[in-house]
């Protein structure tokens, strides 16, 4: 099916922290030195991720085809050493490539994407029309990039795009990942425009961020989770209408395979009622499967089951509660720790198999007291 190539220029905001660009300037004749994407283009060209054209141009506003998108993502992964394999799998998918008219030059990249489930064979139906490669949509690029970096998806998606209804529901967790990690964040009108094309300069910015995300070590806790405090107003299927303390309403979409822990016990969304005050929290660095919901303000208790450091100043502690369920929380320098006589103590006094009482803000332990 023929697609109209709609070129949309997005204002790109850098959410990943870097001190400076350091690479050779590519100096494409059609990219001005003060163009917002010059540094991204030069970086990606220097790393061998993107190429210009023989006449020395880059064509920054041209749309990226699906074959080109997979090629550039592959090169981004190769440059940052996160490829699952450098083997050329074209031989394994040769009949598929022939059937869908995939260009010879792109077959190693497309076959890699098929091998490692970045795309499915049915996706190839809309890769080529005649001998012309079709443009990639922003939604497709977000999903492919999310699968390329292989980061944890979240049990809850909170996206405030005005056009969220245009995003396929099954793609939401991947677009959420790209948003949290600052790879693709939408435009200055608070729209994601999932079905719009993505330009070569925009894709250079995506590749830059994929490269740095692939090179990042450890966790950025702020990007791995969230805590919502307010009132549950309505529950429909796997989404919650939630109003925070300032009266702002949010829609929280819960993954269908998320574990639901309510007040420290395994449960389901069906147990929640409207107009209930609640804390809803998750953090992938602490627990990437469970959504914790607290509707009671009280002290909880259990046995300290496991401890593991996740960043320089934060640890994950797992507590086995009275029902035998194991729940993980974040423990850091702000957590107050007391002995059974309510005297403040240091974390070195916290050892496994200790009985404890604790309060939390959903995902982080606020106060914990050793009971024996």
C-alpha positions as CSV (number, residue, x, y, z in Angstrom):
1,X,0.0,0.0,0.0
2,X,1.4,3.4,-1.0
3,X,2.2,5.7,1.9
4,X,2.4,9.5,1.8
5,X,5.8,10.6,2.9
6,X,4.9,13.3,5.5
7,X,8.0,15.0,6.8
8,X,7.7,16.4,10.3
9,X,10.5,18.2,12.0
10,X,10.6,17.5,15.7
11,X,12.2,19.6,18.4
12,X,14.7,17.2,19.9
13,X,15.4,17.4,23.6
14,X,18.5,15.7,25.0
15,X,17.7,13.7,28.1
16,X,20.9,11.7,28.2
17,X,23.7,13.4,30.1
18,X,26.9,13.8,28.1
19,X,29.6,16.4,28.6
20,X,30.6,17.0,25.0
21,X,30.7,15.6,21.5
22,X,34.1,14.2,20.5
23,X,34.4,13.0,16.9
24,X,35.5,14.0,13.4
25,X,33.2,16.4,11.6
26,X,31.5,14.9,8.5
27,X,30.8,18.3,6.9
28,X,27.9,17.3,4.6
29,X,27.2,20.1,2.1
30,X,23.5,20.3,2.9
31,X,23.8,20.3,6.8
32,X,24.6,23.8,8.2
33,X,27.0,24.0,11.1
34,X,24.2,25.6,13.2
35,X,21.6,22.9,12.3
36,X,20.2,21.3,15.5
37,X,21.1,17.9,14.3
38,X,24.7,18.6,13.1
39,X,26.4,17.0,16.1
40,X,24.2,13.9,15.9
41,X,24.9,13.4,12.2
42,X,28.6,13.9,12.6
43,X,28.7,11.5,15.6
44,X,26.8,8.8,13.8
45,X,28.8,9.2,10.6
46,X,32.1,9.1,12.6
47,X,30.9,5.8,14.2
48,X,30.0,4.3,10.8
49,X,26.3,4.2,11.7
50,X,25.0,6.4,8.9
51,X,26.4,7.3,5.5
52,X,26.0,10.3,3.2
53,X,25.6,10.3,-0.5
54,X,28.3,10.3,-3.2
55,X,27.8,14.0,-4.0
56,X,28.6,14.9,-0.4
57,X,25.1,15.4,0.8
58,X,23.2,13.9,3.7
59,X,19.5,14.8,2.8
60,X,18.6,15.3,6.5
61,X,14.9,15.8,6.0
62,X,14.4,12.7,3.8
63,X,12.4,9.9,5.4
64,X,14.2,6.8,6.6
65,X,13.0,3.5,5.0
66,X,12.4,0.4,7.1
67,X,15.5,-1.3,5.6
68,X,17.6,1.8,6.3
69,X,16.3,1.9,9.9
70,X,17.2,-1.7,10.7
71,X,20.7,-1.2,9.1
72,X,21.4,1.9,11.2
73,X,20.1,0.3,14.4
74,X,22.3,-2.8,13.7
75,X,25.4,-0.5,13.2
76,X,24.5,1.4,16.4
77,X,24.5,-2.0,18.3
78,X,27.7,-3.1,16.6
79,X,29.4,0.2,17.6
80,X,28.4,-0.2,21.2
81,X,29.1,-4.0,21.3
82,X,25.6,-5.1,22.2
83,X,25.0,-7.2,19.1
84,X,23.8,-10.7,20.1
85,X,25.8,-12.1,17.1
86,X,27.9,-10.7,14.2
87,X,26.9,-13.7,12.0
88,X,25.2,-13.0,8.7
89,X,21.9,-14.9,8.9
90,X,20.8,-14.1,5.3
91,X,21.3,-17.7,4.3
92,X,18.7,-18.8,6.9
93,X,16.1,-16.4,5.5
94,X,17.0,-16.3,1.8
95,X,13.6,-17.5,0.7
96,X,11.9,-14.9,2.9
97,X,14.1,-12.2,1.5
98,X,13.3,-13.2,-2.1
99,X,9.6,-13.5,-1.4
100,X,9.3,-9.9,0.0
101,X,11.8,-8.2,-2.4
102,X,14.2,-7.2,0.3
103,X,17.2,-5.3,-1.2
104,X,20.5,-7.3,-1.3
105,X,22.4,-4.6,0.6
106,X,19.9,-4.7,3.6
107,X,19.5,-8.5,3.9
108,X,22.1,-9.0,6.7
109,X,20.4,-6.3,8.8
110,X,16.9,-7.5,8.1
111,X,17.8,-11.2,8.8
112,X,19.4,-10.2,12.1
113,X,16.2,-8.4,13.1
114,X,14.2,-11.5,12.2
115,X,16.6,-13.8,14.0
116,X,16.4,-11.9,17.3
117,X,12.7,-11.0,17.1
118,X,13.1,-7.3,16.5
119,X,10.6,-7.9,13.7
120,X,8.3,-10.7,12.6
121,X,8.0,-12.1,9.0
122,X,4.6,-10.5,8.6
123,X,6.2,-7.1,9.0
124,X,8.0,-7.6,5.7
125,X,4.7,-7.3,3.9
126,X,5.0,-3.5,4.1
127,X,8.8,-3.1,3.7
128,X,9.0,-2.7,-0.1
129,X,6.6,-1.7,-2.9
130,X,7.8,-2.6,-6.2
131,X,11.5,-1.9,-5.8
132,X,11.0,1.1,-3.6
133,X,11.7,0.8,0.2
134,X,8.7,2.1,2.2
135,X,9.4,4.7,5.0
136,X,9.5,3.6,8.6
137,X,7.0,5.0,11.0
138,X,8.0,6.5,14.4
139,X,6.1,3.7,16.1
140,X,8.0,1.0,14.3
141,X,11.3,2.7,15.0
142,X,10.5,3.0,18.7
143,X,9.7,-0.7,19.0
144,X,12.8,-1.8,17.0
145,X,15.1,0.5,19.0
146,X,13.6,-0.7,22.3
147,X,14.2,-4.3,21.3
148,X,17.7,-3.4,20.2
149,X,18.8,-2.0,23.5
150,X,17.3,-4.9,25.4
151,X,16.3,-3.0,28.5
152,X,13.6,-4.0,30.9
153,X,10.0,-3.2,30.0
154,X,7.9,-1.9,32.9
155,X,4.7,-3.3,34.5
156,X,3.1,0.1,34.2
157,X,3.0,2.6,31.3
158,X,2.4,6.2,31.9
159,X,2.4,8.2,28.7
160,X,0.7,11.6,28.5
161,X,0.8,12.0,24.7
162,X,-2.3,13.7,23.4
163,X,-2.4,11.1,20.5
164,X,-1.9,8.0,22.7
165,X,-5.1,6.5,21.2
166,X,-3.2,6.3,17.9
167,X,-0.5,4.1,19.4
168,X,-1.1,0.3,19.0
169,X,-1.7,-1.0,22.6
170,X,0.9,-3.8,22.2
171,X,3.5,-1.2,21.3
172,X,2.9,0.9,24.4
173,X,5.6,-0.8,26.6
174,X,8.3,-0.2,24.0
175,X,7.3,3.4,23.5
176,X,7.2,3.9,27.2
177,X,10.8,2.5,27.4
178,X,12.0,4.9,24.7
179,X,10.4,7.8,26.6
180,X,11.8,6.8,30.0
181,X,15.3,6.4,28.6
182,X,15.1,9.7,26.6
183,X,15.6,8.1,23.2
184,X,12.3,9.2,21.6
185,X,10.1,11.7,23.5
186,X,7.7,13.2,21.0
187,X,7.3,16.7,19.8
188,X,6.8,20.1,21.4
189,X,3.0,19.7,21.0
190,X,3.1,16.7,23.4
191,X,2.3,14.3,20.6
192,X,4.2,11.1,19.6
193,X,2.8,10.9,16.0
194,X,3.2,7.2,15.8
195,X,2.3,6.8,12.2
196,X,4.4,9.7,10.9
197,X,7.7,9.1,9.1
198,X,11.0,9.8,10.8
199,X,13.7,11.8,9.0
200,X,17.3,11.0,8.5
201,X,18.4,13.7,11.0
202,X,15.9,12.5,13.6
203,X,17.2,9.0,13.1
204,X,20.7,10.2,13.6
205,X,19.6,11.5,17.0
206,X,18.0,8.2,17.8
207,X,21.1,6.3,16.9
208,X,23.2,8.6,19.1
209,X,21.0,7.9,22.1
210,X,20.8,4.1,21.4
211,X,24.6,4.1,21.3
212,X,25.0,5.8,24.6
213,X,22.2,3.8,26.2
214,X,23.9,0.6,25.1
215,X,27.2,1.8,26.6
216,X,25.6,2.8,29.9
217,X,26.4,0.7,32.9
218,X,24.1,0.0,35.9
219,X,20.8,1.6,36.6
220,X,19.5,5.1,36.5
221,X,16.8,4.6,39.2
222,X,14.9,7.7,38.1
223,X,14.4,6.2,34.7
224,X,13.5,2.7,35.9
225,X,10.4,3.5,37.9
226,X,7.8,5.8,39.3
227,X,5.6,6.4,42.3
228,X,2.0,7.8,42.1
229,X,0.2,9.1,45.2
230,X,-3.4,10.1,45.0
231,X,-6.9,8.7,44.5
232,X,-8.1,5.8,42.3
233,X,-11.1,7.2,40.5
234,X,-12.0,4.5,38.1
235,X,-10.8,1.0,37.0
236,X,-11.4,-0.2,33.4
237,X,-9.8,-3.4,32.3
238,X,-6.0,-2.9,32.8
239,X,-6.1,0.9,33.1
240,X,-6.6,3.1,36.2
241,X,-7.9,6.6,36.3
242,X,-5.8,8.3,38.9
243,X,-6.0,11.8,40.5
244,X,-3.0,13.1,42.3
245,X,-2.9,15.4,45.3
246,X,-2.9,18.5,43.1
247,X,-6.1,17.4,41.2
248,X,-4.3,16.3,38.0
249,X,-5.9,13.2,36.5
250,X,-3.6,10.6,34.9
251,X,-4.3,7.3,33.1
252,X,-2.1,4.4,34.3
253,X,-2.0,1.4,31.9
254,X,-1.0,-1.8,33.6
255,X,0.8,-4.6,31.7
256,X,-1.4,-7.7,31.4
257,X,1.4,-9.9,32.7
258,X,2.3,-7.6,35.7
259,X,2.2,-9.1,39.2
260,X,-0.1,-7.0,41.4
261,X,0.8,-6.7,45.1
262,X,-1.8,-4.9,47.2
263,X,-0.9,-4.0,50.8
264,X,1.9,-6.6,50.7
265,X,-0.2,-9.5,49.3
266,X,-0.5,-11.0,45.8
267,X,-3.8,-9.8,44.4
268,X,-5.5,-8.4,41.3
269,X,-6.9,-5.1,40.1
270,X,-10.4,-6.4,40.7
271,X,-9.7,-6.0,44.4
272,X,-9.4,-2.2,44.1
273,X,-12.3,0.2,44.5
274,X,-12.9,3.6,43.1
275,X,-12.3,6.7,45.4
276,X,-9.6,4.8,47.2
277,X,-6.5,6.6,48.4
278,X,-3.5,4.7,47.1
279,X,0.2,4.7,46.4
280,X,1.1,2.9,43.2
281,X,4.7,2.2,42.5
282,X,7.2,0.2,40.5
283,X,10.9,0.1,39.8
284,X,12.6,-2.2,37.3
285,X,15.9,-2.1,39.2
286,X,14.2,-3.4,42.3
287,X,11.5,-5.7,40.8
288,X,10.7,-5.7,37.1
289,X,7.6,-7.9,37.4
290,X,5.5,-6.5,40.2
291,X,3.4,-3.4,40.6
292,X,3.1,-2.4,44.3
293,X,-0.2,-0.8,45.4
294,X,-0.7,0.4,49.0
295,X,-4.1,1.5,50.2
296,X,-3.4,1.4,53.9
297,X,-1.2,3.5,56.0
298,X,0.4,1.1,58.5
299,X,3.6,-0.7,59.5
300,X,4.3,-3.9,57.7
301,X,6.4,-6.8,58.9
302,X,8.3,-9.8,57.7
303,X,11.7,-11.4,57.5
304,X,14.7,-10.0,55.7
305,X,15.3,-12.5,52.9
306,X,17.9,-11.0,50.6
307,X,20.0,-7.9,50.0
308,X,21.8,-6.8,46.9
309,X,23.5,-3.5,46.0
310,X,22.2,-2.0,42.7
311,X,24.0,1.4,42.6
312,X,26.7,3.1,44.6
313,X,24.3,4.4,47.2
314,X,21.2,2.1,46.8
315,X,20.4,-1.5,47.5
316,X,17.5,-3.9,46.9
317,X,16.2,-5.7,49.9
318,X,13.7,-8.5,49.7
319,X,11.4,-9.2,52.6
320,X,9.4,-12.3,53.0
321,X,6.1,-11.2,54.5
322,X,3.8,-13.0,56.9
323,X,2.1,-14.9,54.0
324,X,5.5,-16.1,52.7
325,X,5.5,-13.8,49.7
326,X,8.8,-12.2,48.7
327,X,8.6,-8.5,47.9
328,X,11.6,-6.3,46.9
329,X,12.1,-2.7,47.8
330,X,14.7,0.1,47.4
331,X,16.9,0.9,50.4
332,X,19.2,3.9,50.3
333,X,20.9,6.5,52.5
334,X,17.6,8.2,53.2
335,X,16.1,5.1,54.8
336,X,15.9,5.3,58.6
337,X,17.1,2.2,60.3
338,X,16.3,1.4,64.0
339,X,17.0,-1.5,66.4
340,X,14.3,-3.0,68.6
341,X,14.7,-0.2,71.2
342,X,14.2,2.5,68.5
343,X,17.8,3.5,68.5
344,X,19.2,4.6,65.1
345,X,21.7,2.1,63.7
346,X,23.7,1.7,60.5
347,X,22.9,-0.6,57.5
348,X,25.7,-3.0,58.6
349,X,23.4,-4.0,61.4
350,X,20.8,-5.2,58.9
351,X,21.5,-8.9,58.3
352,X,19.6,-11.7,56.7
353,X,16.8,-13.6,58.6
354,X,16.2,-10.7,60.8
355,X,12.5,-10.0,61.6
356,X,11.6,-6.4,60.7
357,X,8.8,-3.9,60.6
358,X,8.8,-1.2,58.0
359,X,6.9,1.5,56.2
360,X,7.4,2.4,52.5
361,X,6.4,5.0,49.9
362,X,5.4,2.3,47.5
363,X,8.8,1.2,46.3
364,X,11.3,2.7,48.7
365,X,11.7,1.7,52.4
366,X,11.2,4.9,54.5
367,X,11.8,3.4,57.9
368,X,12.7,-0.1,59.0
369,X,13.0,-1.5,62.5
370,X,14.8,-4.7,63.5
371,X,12.5,-6.8,65.9
372,X,15.1,-9.3,67.3
